[in-house]
Amino acid sequence: MRIEGKLTAYDKGFDEDTQSWGEYITRAGGSWAPRLGNTEPLRTELEHFVSSVATPGATPRTDGRSGLRVVSVLSRLQEALASGR
């Protein structure tokens, strides 16, 4: 709901210390906030859906195949977690 700074990306992570025996050191760099429009995300999503349905032959950004890939990955992840891999 904020006008500015809706999303902030932080440069944090681990870097390998080349001076040691494979140890890692933490990195805490700067941050930045990309410019994002003031449109409502649900409104944008619904407008795209309506446009895809109303336009013959239109390909939506995400379709059934995309959904199937997501479900497939989540299913494999769940199986791996259940088996302790």
Protein Blocks (a to p, Z undefined) as FASTA:
>chain_A
ZZghkbccddddddddfkbghiacddddddddddddfbdfklmmmmmmmmmmmpghiacf
bdfklmmmmmmmmmmmmmmmmnoZZ
